[in-house]
């Protein structure tokens, strides 16, 4: 049975969310991957949405 602070008892499994958030390297890799994807997509969108340049 869980105590008042929400900690699982000895016979209860640790929830998946808590296991994921406790893994420092998984959070580090997820942060790097998410930011890389977002900034790459943002940069590609900026390049695609540029108006054609007029030549002198």
N, C-alpha and C positions, 0 to 999 in steps of 0.2 A: 504494500500500500504506500502511496506517495505521502510525504510529509507536507506540512503547511507551506513550505517554500517551493513546492513543485518538483523536488528531487525525486527521481524514481526509487522505489524500494529495491532491495537486493534481488528479488525475483522478477522484476519488471524489466523489459528490454528498453534500451535507450532509444528515444525517437530518432527517426532518420534526419530530421532537421537539425537536431542537436549534434548528431555525429558529424554532419557536414560542416556546421559552423565551428566545431571544435578542431577541425583539421586545418591548420594554418597554411600548409602548402596548397591545399585545394582552393582555399580562398584567394591566395596569391595568384595562382594560375588562372582562376576564373576572372579575377580583376584585370589581369593583363590581356586575356583573350577578349573579354567584353569590350574593353577600351580600344583595342586594336581594331576590332570589327567595326565599332561605331565610328572611329576616326577615319578608317579607310572608306567606309560607305559615305561619310560626310564629304570627304575629299573627292571621291568619284562623282558624287552628285554635284559638287561645285564645278568640276571640270565639264560635266555633261551640260549643265545649265548655263554655261558662259555663252554670251551672244557672239556671233562670228565677228572677227576683227575686220575693220575696213583697211584696205591697203592704201598707202599714200600714192 
